[in-house]
Amino acid sequence: MKKAELKAALQIAEDTINLLGQELRTSYMVNDDNKVQYNKLDSEFEAFEVKFEEVQEESNIFRTQNITLHKRLECLLTEIDRLEEQRDGLIAEGSTPKNAYLHEIHTIFVDSGELHLVNEDLSLVINCSNFVQDLATINDLCIKEAKRDLADSIHQIKQLNNDI
């Protein structure tokens, strides 16, 4: 019985070794599949990290631009407020001129159908079409004023001759 028992024990041992071998091979195959999946996931993770860094850099650029634009907007709003206060102050003082005196014109030019007359303090812009229509009247008025000035000058010269 010993021989039969030993033979049976040996068969059981061989069957166990075969089963363990099959499990080990299956385990290696699963392990190989896991390695493939791990490598694939690792590659995807590396690609994700690269993309994440790019997105972070873009986010930082946009954040910096946003801060810069926000500061610029604040400056512009402050300047608008200052100019509105200045305008309101001028209007309140009644210093908005209704008449402007344009003396000693140093620059005259035409641009986009408008005549520009410029001196040190003022720039007068006149629509050329309207100005041409009024030119005859303006010319007549200026000639009459020049004749009056000439008559006054002649009168003053005659007064000087009489006084001498």
DRENLO-421965 format. One record per residue (C-alpha): y, x, z. Coordinates in steps of 0.02 Angstrom, whole numbers, padded with zeros to 5 digits, always signed. Example, Ala and Ser with C-alpha at 12.3 -4.5 7.8 and 13.67 -1.06 7.14 Angstrom:
<sites>
-00225+00615+00390;-00053+00684+00357;
</sites>
This chain:
<sites>
+00000+00000+00000;+00111+00140+00022;+00102+00183-00160;+00140+00005-00211;+00279-00007-00086;+00350+00158-00145;+00336+00103-00325;+00424-00061-00284;+00557+00031-00184;+00580+00152-00329;+00597+00006-00451;+00725-00075-00338;+00818+00091-00327;+00816+00111-00519;+00876-00068-00544;+01013-00040-00416;+01066+00122-00502;+01068+00033-00671;+01173-00108-00600;+01291+00017-00518;+01303+00112-00683;+01344-00048-00776;+01475-00093-00646;+01545+00083-00656;+01555+00073-00847;+01637-00098-00834;+01755-00028-00704;+01800+00117-00821;+01830-00006-00963;+01940-00114-00851;+02025+00045-00791;+02053+00099-00972;+02125-00073-01012;+02234-00059-00858;+02293+00112-00914;+02338+00042-01086;+02430-00103-01005;+02512+00016-00881;+02571+00131-01022;+02634-00018-01120;+02727-00085-00967;+02793+00089-00929;+02862+00105-01107;+02939-00068-01096;+03015-00023-00927;+03089+00138-00997;+03164+00040-01143;+03230-00087-01017;+03309+00052-00913;+03396+00124-01068;+03460-00048-01118;+03513-00083-00939;+03614+00079-00933;+03697+00034-01099;+03741-00138-01034;+03808-00061-00872;+03918+00059-00972;+03985-00084-01079;+04015-00186-00922;+04113-00042-00845;+04216-00024-01004;+04254-00211-01008;+04294-00209-00822;+04416-00064-00848;+04495-00150-00998;+04506-00313-00901;+04593-00225-00756;+04713-00139-00877;+04752-00302-00967;+04775-00393-00802;+04899-00261-00743;+04991-00269-00910;+04996-00460-00898;+05068-00448-00722;+05203-00328-00784;+05246-00443-00929;+05253-00596-00817;+05366-00502-00696;+05479-00450-00841;+05484-00630-00904;+05534-00690-00731;+05670-00557-00720;+05739-00602-00892;+05735-00788-00853;+05830-00757-00691;+05956-00651-00786;+05975-00787-00918;+05992-00923-00786;+06124-00818-00698;+06223-00797-00858;+06212-00982-00898;+06264-01026-00721;+06415-00912-00734;+06463-00994-00897;+06463-00824-00979;+06369-00878-01133;+06502-00851-01265;+06548-00993-01382;+06660-00878-01483;+06622-00699-01529;+06750-00573-01592;+06678-00460-01726;+06800-00314-01745;+06776-00154-01846;+06612-00190-01933;+06516-00029-01959;+06361-00096-02048;+06340-00233-02179;+06174-00273-02261;+06071-00418-02331;+05892-00453-02282;+05784-00606-02318;+05931-00709-02381;+06041-00670-02231;+06201-00568-02223;+06208-00453-02071;+06377-00393-02004;+06357-00268-01862;+06476-00178-01743;+06450-00087-01578;+06431-00245-01473;+06379-00385-01589;+06272-00428-01738;+06322-00579-01841;+06192-00655-01957;+06246-00779-02092;+06139-00877-02214;+06191-00812-02386;+06175-00979-02476;+06286-01069-02351;+06407-00923-02345;+06432-00926-02536;+06472-01112-02527;+06605-01078-02394;+06671-00917-02473;+06813-00999-02571;+06880-01082-02413;+06858-00921-02312;+06948-00823-02449;+07094-00947-02453;+07112-00943-02264;+07108-00753-02258;+07238-00737-02400;+07354-00861-02313;+07337-00764-02148;+07368-00599-02238;+07525-00672-02320;+07588-00731-02148;+07555-00558-02076;+07646-00478-02223;+07792-00598-02204;+07801-00559-02016;+07797-00372-02053;+07938-00390-02183;+08038-00494-02060;+08016-00360-01924;+08070-00223-02046;+08225-00322-02094;+08264-00346-01908;+08249-00158-01882;+08368-00126-02030;+08492-00250-01959;+08482-00170-01786;+08515+00004-01856;
</sites>
